[in-house]
Amino acid sequence: MSAKIQRIAEVDRIIHEPARLMVVALLAAVKEADFQYLHQATRLTKGNLSVHLSKLEEAGYIAIEKSFRGKYPLTICRLTEHGRGALDNYRKIIKGAL
């Protein structure tokens, strides 16, 4: 196998999953996003999105802040510096493998 193809094995599997990649890419483009925006933009089910957000938070790639807007729950997500670095590294590996 060529060295370029072997680099794919270095890909961060947390980010590589398509749903999580969508979320991280969306968050990289904005300061923060609420759950509803991510739900509409990704078209994931609420349960599926919630699970992916939890995995990204566990990895330290996103920060989640839960509060209320009036009587309604509000979940705000932000990409952390660690998450931004992981996404940048992911991009470098993918570009290098092409």
Backbone atoms as SQL, in Angstrom:
CREATE TABLE atoms (id INTEGER PRIMARY KEY, chain TEXT, resi INTEGER, resn TEXT, atom TEXT, x REAL, y REAL, z REAL);
INSERT INTO atoms VALUES
  (1, 'A', 1, 'MET', 'N', 0.834, -1.179, 0.000),
  (2, 'A', 1, 'MET', 'CA', 0.000, 0.000, 0.000),
  (3, 'A', 1, 'MET', 'C', 0.882, 1.247, 0.000),
  (4, 'A', 2, 'SER', 'N', 0.388, 2.268, -0.645),
  (5, 'A', 2, 'SER', 'CA', 1.161, 3.511, -0.676),
  (6, 'A', 2, 'SER', 'C', 1.044, 4.232, 0.669),
  (7, 'A', 3, 'ALA', 'N', 2.008, 5.086, 0.931),
  (8, 'A', 3, 'ALA', 'CA', 2.014, 5.846, 2.183),
  (9, 'A', 3, 'ALA', 'C', 0.789, 6.745, 2.292),
  (10, 'A', 4, 'LYS', 'N', 0.337, 7.268, 1.143),
  (11, 'A', 4, 'LYS', 'CA', -0.846, 8.139, 1.161),
  (12, 'A', 4, 'LYS', 'C', -2.075, 7.376, 1.636),
  (13, 'A', 5, 'ILE', 'N', -2.258, 6.194, 1.104),
  (14, 'A', 5, 'ILE', 'CA', -3.428, 5.393, 1.489),
  (15, 'A', 5, 'ILE', 'C', -3.327, 4.981, 2.950),
  (16, 'A', 6, 'GLN', 'N', -2.133, 4.659, 3.417),
  (17, 'A', 6, 'GLN', 'CA', -1.951, 4.243, 4.803),
  (18, 'A', 6, 'GLN', 'C', -2.285, 5.367, 5.781),
  (19, 'A', 7, 'ARG', 'N', -2.169, 6.608, 5.354),
  (20, 'A', 7, 'ARG', 'CA', -2.504, 7.745, 6.228),
  (21, 'A', 7, 'ARG', 'C', -3.980, 7.731, 6.634),
  (22, 'A', 8, 'ILE', 'N', -4.810, 7.111, 5.821),
  (23, 'A', 8, 'ILE', 'CA', -6.242, 7.056, 6.146),
  (24, 'A', 8, 'ILE', 'C', -6.457, 6.342, 7.477),
  (25, 'A', 9, 'ALA', 'N', -5.586, 5.414, 7.824),
  (26, 'A', 9, 'ALA', 'CA', -5.702, 4.709, 9.102),
  (27, 'A', 9, 'ALA', 'C', -5.517, 5.663, 10.283),
  (28, 'A', 10, 'GLU', 'N', -4.923, 6.821, 10.047),
  (29, 'A', 10, 'GLU', 'CA', -4.699, 7.803, 11.107),
  (30, 'A', 10, 'GLU', 'C', -5.913, 8.703, 11.342),
  (31, 'A', 11, 'VAL', 'N', -6.931, 8.563, 10.531),
  (32, 'A', 11, 'VAL', 'CA', -8.111, 9.426, 10.629),
  (33, 'A', 11, 'VAL', 'C', -8.793, 9.239, 11.983),
  (34, 'A', 12, 'ASP', 'N', -9.179, 10.352, 12.577),
  (35, 'A', 12, 'ASP', 'CA', -9.906, 10.368, 13.846),
  (36, 'A', 12, 'ASP', 'C', -11.303, 9.801, 13.605),
  (37, 'A', 13, 'ARG', 'N', -11.568, 8.642, 14.153),
  (38, 'A', 13, 'ARG', 'CA', -12.848, 7.970, 13.901),
  (39, 'A', 13, 'ARG', 'C', -14.032, 8.683, 14.543),
  (40, 'A', 14, 'ILE', 'N', -13.765, 9.488, 15.554),
  (41, 'A', 14, 'ILE', 'CA', -14.868, 10.234, 16.162),
  (42, 'A', 14, 'ILE', 'C', -15.400, 11.253, 15.166),
  (43, 'A', 15, 'ILE', 'N', -14.524, 11.967, 14.506),
  (44, 'A', 15, 'ILE', 'CA', -14.936, 12.976, 13.524),
  (45, 'A', 15, 'ILE', 'C', -15.332, 12.331, 12.198),
  (46, 'A', 16, 'HIS', 'N', -14.712, 11.225, 11.852),
  (47, 'A', 16, 'HIS', 'CA', -14.917, 10.624, 10.529),
  (48, 'A', 16, 'HIS', 'C', -16.351, 10.147, 10.299),
  (49, 'A', 17, 'GLU', 'N', -17.064, 9.816, 11.351),
  (50, 'A', 17, 'GLU', 'CA', -18.453, 9.372, 11.196),
  (51, 'A', 17, 'GLU', 'C', -19.237, 10.508, 10.558),
  (52, 'A', 18, 'PRO', 'N', -19.960, 10.257, 9.447),
  (53, 'A', 18, 'PRO', 'CA', -20.591, 11.337, 8.676),
  (54, 'A', 18, 'PRO', 'C', -21.460, 12.309, 9.473),
  (55, 'A', 19, 'ALA', 'N', -22.263, 11.823, 10.398),
  (56, 'A', 19, 'ALA', 'CA', -23.135, 12.727, 11.157),
  (57, 'A', 19, 'ALA', 'C', -22.305, 13.652, 12.042),
  (58, 'A', 20, 'ARG', 'N', -21.283, 13.099, 12.685),
  (59, 'A', 20, 'ARG', 'CA', -20.442, 13.936, 13.546),
  (60, 'A', 20, 'ARG', 'C', -19.595, 14.902, 12.724),
  (61, 'A', 21, 'LEU', 'N', -19.163, 14.476, 11.548),
  (62, 'A', 21, 'LEU', 'CA', -18.416, 15.359, 10.658),
  (63, 'A', 21, 'LEU', 'C', -19.291, 16.546, 10.249),
  (64, 'A', 22, 'MET', 'N', -20.569, 16.298, 9.957),
  (65, 'A', 22, 'MET', 'CA', -21.486, 17.391, 9.624),
  (66, 'A', 22, 'MET', 'C', -21.583, 18.385, 10.773),
  (67, 'A', 23, 'VAL', 'N', -21.752, 17.870, 11.979),
  (68, 'A', 23, 'VAL', 'CA', -21.907, 18.734, 13.156),
  (69, 'A', 23, 'VAL', 'C', -20.650, 19.564, 13.377),
  (70, 'A', 24, 'VAL', 'N', -19.492, 18.921, 13.334),
  (71, 'A', 24, 'VAL', 'CA', -18.231, 19.630, 13.573),
  (72, 'A', 24, 'VAL', 'C', -17.999, 20.670, 12.485),
  (73, 'A', 25, 'ALA', 'N', -18.281, 20.327, 11.239),
  (74, 'A', 25, 'ALA', 'CA', -18.104, 21.279, 10.133),
  (75, 'A', 25, 'ALA', 'C', -19.042, 22.476, 10.289),
  (76, 'A', 26, 'LEU', 'N', -20.274, 22.234, 10.686),
  (77, 'A', 26, 'LEU', 'CA', -21.214, 23.328, 10.907),
  (78, 'A', 26, 'LEU', 'C', -20.734, 24.235, 12.045),
  (79, 'A', 27, 'LEU', 'N', -20.281, 23.636, 13.126),
  (80, 'A', 27, 'LEU', 'CA', -19.832, 24.423, 14.270),
  (81, 'A', 27, 'LEU', 'C', -18.537, 25.174, 13.982),
  (82, 'A', 28, 'ALA', 'N', -17.732, 24.663, 13.063),
  (83, 'A', 28, 'ALA', 'CA', -16.485, 25.342, 12.697),
  (84, 'A', 28, 'ALA', 'C', -16.770, 26.649, 11.965),
  (85, 'A', 29, 'ALA', 'N', -17.941, 26.754, 11.375),
  (86, 'A', 29, 'ALA', 'CA', -18.292, 27.930, 10.577),
  (87, 'A', 29, 'ALA', 'C', -19.006, 29.020, 11.368),
  (88, 'A', 30, 'VAL', 'N', -19.366, 28.729, 12.618),
  (89, 'A', 30, 'VAL', 'CA', -20.104, 29.698, 13.436),
  (90, 'A', 30, 'VAL', 'C', -19.508, 29.769, 14.836),
  (91, 'A', 31, 'LYS', 'N', -19.854, 30.810, 15.556),
  (92, 'A', 31, 'LYS', 'CA', -19.386, 30.948, 16.947),
  (93, 'A', 31, 'LYS', 'C', -20.058, 29.901, 17.834),
  (94, 'A', 32, 'GLU', 'N', -21.357, 29.705, 17.632),
  (95, 'A', 32, 'GLU', 'CA', -22.144, 28.745, 18.386),
  (96, 'A', 32, 'GLU', 'C', -23.416, 28.445, 17.609),
  (97, 'A', 33, 'ALA', 'N', -24.048, 27.347, 17.966),
  (98, 'A', 33, 'ALA', 'CA', -25.305, 26.980, 17.309),
  (99, 'A', 33, 'ALA', 'C', -26.201, 26.273, 18.318),
  (100, 'A', 34, 'ASP', 'N', -27.496, 26.525, 18.214),
  (101, 'A', 34, 'ASP', 'CA', -28.403, 25.833, 19.118),
  (102, 'A', 34, 'ASP', 'C', -28.814, 24.491, 18.522),
  (103, 'A', 35, 'PHE', 'N', -29.387, 23.663, 19.374),
  (104, 'A', 35, 'PHE', 'CA', -29.775, 22.311, 18.981),
  (105, 'A', 35, 'PHE', 'C', -30.726, 22.334, 17.792),
  (106, 'A', 36, 'GLN', 'N', -31.680, 23.244, 17.818),
  (107, 'A', 36, 'GLN', 'CA', -32.677, 23.310, 16.746),
  (108, 'A', 36, 'GLN', 'C', -32.019, 23.584, 15.391),
  (109, 'A', 37, 'TYR', 'N', -31.065, 24.502, 15.366),
  (110, 'A', 37, 'TYR', 'CA', -30.347, 24.809, 14.124),
  (111, 'A', 37, 'TYR', 'C', -29.605, 23.563, 13.619),
  (112, 'A', 38, 'LEU', 'N', -28.893, 22.889, 14.518),
  (113, 'A', 38, 'LEU', 'CA', -28.161, 21.685, 14.118),
  (114, 'A', 38, 'LEU', 'C', -29.113, 20.594, 13.645),
  (115, 'A', 39, 'HIS', 'N', -30.249, 20.491, 14.306),
  (116, 'A', 39, 'HIS', 'CA', -31.262, 19.499, 13.918),
  (117, 'A', 39, 'HIS', 'C', -31.760, 19.769, 12.491),
  (118, 'A', 40, 'GLN', 'N', -32.064, 21.007, 12.207),
  (119, 'A', 40, 'GLN', 'CA', -32.565, 21.359, 10.872),
  (120, 'A', 40, 'GLN', 'C', -31.479, 21.243, 9.809),
  (121, 'A', 41, 'ALA', 'N', -30.268, 21.660, 10.135),
  (122, 'A', 41, 'ALA', 'CA', -29.178, 21.662, 9.156),
  (123, 'A', 41, 'ALA', 'C', -28.703, 20.252, 8.812),
  (124, 'A', 42, 'THR', 'N', -28.687, 19.357, 9.795),
  (125, 'A', 42, 'THR', 'CA', -28.192, 18.000, 9.551),
  (126, 'A', 42, 'THR', 'C', -29.297, 17.037, 9.123),
  (127, 'A', 43, 'ARG', 'N', -30.538, 17.380, 9.466),
  (128, 'A', 43, 'ARG', 'CA', -31.694, 16.521, 9.196),
  (129, 'A', 43, 'ARG', 'C', -31.613, 15.179, 9.917),
  (130, 'A', 44, 'LEU', 'N', -30.851, 15.151, 11.001),
  (131, 'A', 44, 'LEU', 'CA', -30.805, 13.964, 11.847),
  (132, 'A', 44, 'LEU', 'C', -32.027, 13.986, 12.761),
  (133, 'A', 45, 'THR', 'N', -32.414, 12.829, 13.267),
  (134, 'A', 45, 'THR', 'CA', -33.486, 12.814, 14.259),
  (135, 'A', 45, 'THR', 'C', -32.940, 13.459, 15.533),
  (136, 'A', 46, 'LYS', 'N', -33.825, 13.933, 16.378),
  (137, 'A', 46, 'LYS', 'CA', -33.383, 14.575, 17.614),
  (138, 'A', 46, 'LYS', 'C', -32.590, 13.614, 18.488),
  (139, 'A', 47, 'GLY', 'N', -33.047, 12.370, 18.561),
  (140, 'A', 47, 'GLY', 'CA', -32.344, 11.373, 19.365),
  (141, 'A', 47, 'GLY', 'C', -30.957, 11.070, 18.812),
  (142, 'A', 48, 'ASN', 'N', -30.866, 10.906, 17.495),
  (143, 'A', 48, 'ASN', 'CA', -29.591, 10.607, 16.851),
  (144, 'A', 48, 'ASN', 'C', -28.626, 11.773, 17.028),
  (145, 'A', 49, 'LEU', 'N', -29.096, 12.995, 16.820),
  (146, 'A', 49, 'LEU', 'CA', -28.259, 14.181, 16.995),
  (147, 'A', 49, 'LEU', 'C', -27.772, 14.271, 18.437),
  (148, 'A', 50, 'SER', 'N', -28.636, 14.014, 19.375),
  (149, 'A', 50, 'SER', 'CA', -28.283, 14.074, 20.780),
  (150, 'A', 50, 'SER', 'C', -27.156, 13.095, 21.116),
  (151, 'A', 51, 'VAL', 'N', -27.235, 11.886, 20.582),
  (152, 'A', 51, 'VAL', 'CA', -26.197, 10.876, 20.822),
  (153, 'A', 51, 'VAL', 'C', -24.865, 11.336, 20.231),
  (154, 'A', 52, 'HIS', 'N', -24.883, 11.873, 19.017),
  (155, 'A', 52, 'HIS', 'CA', -23.645, 12.335, 18.381),
  (156, 'A', 52, 'HIS', 'C', -23.049, 13.533, 19.124),
  (157, 'A', 53, 'LEU', 'N', -23.897, 14.435, 19.586),
  (158, 'A', 53, 'LEU', 'CA', -23.405, 15.568, 20.366),
  (159, 'A', 53, 'LEU', 'C', -22.745, 15.087, 21.660),
  (160, 'A', 54, 'SER', 'N', -23.323, 14.090, 22.287),
  (161, 'A', 54, 'SER', 'CA', -22.750, 13.543, 23.520),
  (162, 'A', 54, 'SER', 'C', -21.367, 12.949, 23.262),
  (163, 'A', 55, 'LYS', 'N', -21.224, 12.232, 22.153),
  (164, 'A', 55, 'LYS', 'CA', -19.923, 11.633, 21.825),
  (165, 'A', 55, 'LYS', 'C', -18.881, 12.710, 21.547),
  (166, 'A', 56, 'LEU', 'N', -19.283, 13.758, 20.846),
  (167, 'A', 56, 'LEU', 'CA', -18.356, 14.853, 20.570),
  (168, 'A', 56, 'LEU', 'C', -17.978, 15.588, 21.857),
  (169, 'A', 57, 'GLU', 'N', -18.936, 15.736, 22.757),
  (170, 'A', 57, 'GLU', 'CA', -18.661, 16.393, 24.035),
  (171, 'A', 57, 'GLU', 'C', -17.717, 15.533, 24.885),
  (172, 'A', 58, 'GLU', 'N', -17.953, 14.221, 24.928),
  (173, 'A', 58, 'GLU', 'CA', -17.086, 13.309, 25.680),
  (174, 'A', 58, 'GLU', 'C', -15.641, 13.381, 25.186),
  (175, 'A', 59, 'ALA', 'N', -15.467, 13.563, 23.869),
  (176, 'A', 59, 'ALA', 'CA', -14.135, 13.645, 23.280),
  (177, 'A', 59, 'ALA', 'C', -13.501, 15.013, 23.512),
  (178, 'A', 60, 'GLY', 'N', -14.287, 15.955, 24.012),
  (179, 'A', 60, 'GLY', 'CA', -13.782, 17.310, 24.243),
  (180, 'A', 60, 'GLY', 'C', -13.773, 18.169, 22.993),
  (181, 'A', 61, 'TYR', 'N', -14.474, 17.734, 21.952),
  (182, 'A', 61, 'TYR', 'CA', -14.498, 18.464, 20.679),
  (183, 'A', 61, 'TYR', 'C', -15.525, 19.581, 20.667),
  (184, 'A', 62, 'ILE', 'N', -16.572, 19.440, 21.464),
  (185, 'A', 62, 'ILE', 'CA', -17.576, 20.500, 21.564),
  (186, 'A', 62, 'ILE', 'C', -17.898, 20.750, 23.036),
  (187, 'A', 63, 'ALA', 'N', -18.372, 21.947, 23.299),
  (188, 'A', 63, 'ALA', 'CA', -18.876, 22.306, 24.629),
  (189, 'A', 63, 'ALA', 'C', -20.379, 22.504, 24.486),
  (190, 'A', 64, 'ILE', 'N', -21.123, 21.972, 25.421),
  (191, 'A', 64, 'ILE', 'CA', -22.580, 22.079, 25.391),
  (192, 'A', 64, 'ILE', 'C', -23.039, 22.826, 26.633),
  (193, 'A', 65, 'GLU', 'N', -23.860, 23.834, 26.405),
  (194, 'A', 65, 'GLU', 'CA', -24.416, 24.635, 27.494),
  (195, 'A', 65, 'GLU', 'C', -25.931, 24.501, 27.442),
  (196, 'A', 66, 'LYS', 'N', -26.525, 24.041, 28.533),
  (197, 'A', 66, 'LYS', 'CA', -27.976, 23.875, 28.595),
  (198, 'A', 66, 'LYS', 'C', -28.567, 24.909, 29.526),
  (199, 'A', 67, 'SER', 'N', -29.618, 25.552, 29.051),
  (200, 'A', 67, 'SER', 'CA', -30.310, 26.554, 29.857),
  (201, 'A', 67, 'SER', 'C', -31.765, 26.598, 29.398),
  (202, 'A', 68, 'PHE', 'N', -32.444, 27.661, 29.758),
  (203, 'A', 68, 'PHE', 'CA', -33.831, 27.845, 29.334),
  (204, 'A', 68, 'PHE', 'C', -33.988, 29.224, 28.725),
  (205, 'A', 69, 'ARG', 'N', -34.806, 29.302, 27.712),
  (206, 'A', 69, 'ARG', 'CA', -35.236, 30.579, 27.134),
  (207, 'A', 69, 'ARG', 'C', -36.715, 30.668, 27.490),
  (208, 'A', 70, 'GLY', 'N', -36.985, 31.418, 28.533),
  (209, 'A', 70, 'GLY', 'CA', -38.349, 31.413, 29.065),
  (210, 'A', 70, 'GLY', 'C', -38.609, 30.036, 29.671),
  (211, 'A', 71, 'LYS', 'N', -39.643, 29.373, 29.200),
  (212, 'A', 71, 'LYS', 'CA', -39.982, 28.037, 29.684),
  (213, 'A', 71, 'LYS', 'C', -39.412, 26.931, 28.799),
  (214, 'A', 72, 'TYR', 'N', -38.724, 27.301, 27.732),
  (215, 'A', 72, 'TYR', 'CA', -38.253, 26.318, 26.758),
  (216, 'A', 72, 'TYR', 'C', -36.770, 25.999, 26.950),
  (217, 'A', 73, 'PRO', 'N', -36.429, 24.708, 26.899),
  (218, 'A', 73, 'PRO', 'CA', -35.021, 24.349, 27.029),
  (219, 'A', 73, 'PRO', 'C', -34.207, 24.875, 25.846),
  (220, 'A', 74, 'LEU', 'N', -32.978, 25.269, 26.122),
  (221, 'A', 74, 'LEU', 'CA', -32.088, 25.801, 25.097),
  (222, 'A', 74, 'LEU', 'C', -30.738, 25.108, 25.242),
  (223, 'A', 75, 'THR', 'N', -30.295, 24.452, 24.173),
  (224, 'A', 75, 'THR', 'CA', -29.005, 23.781, 24.159),
  (225, 'A', 75, 'THR', 'C', -28.119, 24.480, 23.141),
  (226, 'A', 76, 'ILE', 'N', -27.012, 25.039, 23.619),
  (227, 'A', 76, 'ILE', 'CA', -26.069, 25.750, 22.760),
  (228, 'A', 76, 'ILE', 'C', -24.790, 24.911, 22.652),
  (229, 'A', 77, 'CYS', 'N', -24.297, 24.760, 21.429),
  (230, 'A', 77, 'CYS', 'CA', -23.084, 23.985, 21.177),
  (231, 'A', 77, 'CYS', 'C', -22.017, 24.884, 20.573),
  (232, 'A', 78, 'ARG', 'N', -20.782, 24.665, 21.011),
  (233, 'A', 78, 'ARG', 'CA', -19.631, 25.406, 20.497),
  (234, 'A', 78, 'ARG', 'C', -18.509, 24.426, 20.221),
  (235, 'A', 79, 'LEU', 'N', -17.769, 24.660, 19.163),
  (236, 'A', 79, 'LEU', 'CA', -16.585, 23.874, 18.879),
  (237, 'A', 79, 'LEU', 'C', -15.461, 24.357, 19.792),
  (238, 'A', 80, 'THR', 'N', -14.801, 23.447, 20.480),
  (239, 'A', 80, 'THR', 'CA', -13.692, 23.814, 21.355),
  (240, 'A', 80, 'THR', 'C', -12.410, 23.948, 20.531),
  (241, 'A', 81, 'GLU', 'N', -11.374, 24.492, 21.139),
  (242, 'A', 81, 'GLU', 'CA', -10.072, 24.577, 20.459),
  (243, 'A', 81, 'GLU', 'C', -9.566, 23.182, 20.142),
  (244, 'A', 82, 'HIS', 'N', -9.790, 22.250, 21.059),
  (245, 'A', 82, 'HIS', 'CA', -9.395, 20.858, 20.829),
  (246, 'A', 82, 'HIS', 'C', -10.146, 20.287, 19.615),
  (247, 'A', 83, 'GLY', 'N', -11.426, 20.612, 19.523),
  (248, 'A', 83, 'GLY', 'CA', -12.233, 20.158, 18.392),
  (249, 'A', 83, 'GLY', 'C', -11.790, 20.793, 17.084),
  (250, 'A', 84, 'ARG', 'N', -11.465, 22.062, 17.132),
  (251, 'A', 84, 'ARG', 'CA', -10.983, 22.766, 15.927),
  (252, 'A', 84, 'ARG', 'C', -9.664, 22.149, 15.452),
  (253, 'A', 85, 'GLY', 'N', -8.785, 21.842, 16.403),
  (254, 'A', 85, 'GLY', 'CA', -7.515, 21.202, 16.059),
  (255, 'A', 85, 'GLY', 'C', -7.726, 19.813, 15.467),
  (256, 'A', 86, 'ALA', 'N', -8.664, 19.067, 16.048),
  (257, 'A', 86, 'ALA', 'CA', -8.963, 17.729, 15.536),
  (258, 'A', 86, 'ALA', 'C', -9.524, 17.795, 14.120),
  (259, 'A', 87, 'LEU', 'N', -10.377, 18.785, 13.851),
  (260, 'A', 87, 'LEU', 'CA', -10.930, 18.946, 12.504),
  (261, 'A', 87, 'LEU', 'C', -9.834, 19.343, 11.519),
  (262, 'A', 88, 'ASP', 'N', -8.953, 20.248, 11.917),
  (263, 'A', 88, 'ASP', 'CA', -7.842, 20.646, 11.049),
  (264, 'A', 88, 'ASP', 'C', -6.950, 19.455, 10.731),
  (265, 'A', 89, 'ASN', 'N', -6.653, 18.644, 11.734),
  (266, 'A', 89, 'ASN', 'CA', -5.835, 17.450, 11.532),
  (267, 'A', 89, 'ASN', 'C', -6.545, 16.459, 10.603),
  (268, 'A', 90, 'TYR', 'N', -7.853, 16.299, 10.799),
  (269, 'A', 90, 'TYR', 'CA', -8.652, 15.418, 9.942),
  (270, 'A', 90, 'TYR', 'C', -8.545, 15.866, 8.481),
  (271, 'A', 91, 'ARG', 'N', -8.697, 17.160, 8.254),
  (272, 'A', 91, 'ARG', 'CA', -8.610, 17.703, 6.888),
  (273, 'A', 91, 'ARG', 'C', -7.244, 17.433, 6.269),
  (274, 'A', 92, 'LYS', 'N', -6.177, 17.638, 7.054),
  (275, 'A', 92, 'LYS', 'CA', -4.818, 17.409, 6.548),
  (276, 'A', 92, 'LYS', 'C', -4.615, 15.959, 6.148),
  (277, 'A', 93, 'ILE', 'N', -5.108, 15.049, 6.968),
  (278, 'A', 93, 'ILE', 'CA', -4.942, 13.622, 6.668),
  (279, 'A', 93, 'ILE', 'C', -5.710, 13.250, 5.419),
  (280, 'A', 94, 'ILE', 'N', -6.946, 13.712, 5.301),
  (281, 'A', 94, 'ILE', 'CA', -7.764, 13.389, 4.126),
  (282, 'A', 94, 'ILE', 'C', -7.143, 13.985, 2.870),
  (283, 'A', 95, 'LYS', 'N', -6.713, 15.247, 2.932),
  (284, 'A', 95, 'LYS', 'CA', -6.071, 15.865, 1.766),
  (285, 'A', 95, 'LYS', 'C', -4.790, 15.142, 1.384),
  (286, 'A', 96, 'GLY', 'N', -4.027, 14.717, 2.377),
  (287, 'A', 96, 'GLY', 'CA', -2.770, 14.010, 2.132),
  (288, 'A', 96, 'GLY', 'C', -2.965, 12.636, 1.519),
  (289, 'A', 97, 'ALA', 'N', -4.142, 12.054, 1.764),
  (290, 'A', 97, 'ALA', 'CA', -4.418, 10.712, 1.238),
  (291, 'A', 97, 'ALA', 'C', -4.919, 10.752, -0.194),
  (292, 'A', 98, 'LEU', 'N', -5.274, 11.918, -0.677),
  (293, 'A', 98, 'LEU', 'CA', -5.804, 12.029, -2.042),
  (294, 'A', 98, 'LEU', 'C', -4.709, 12.095, -3.078);
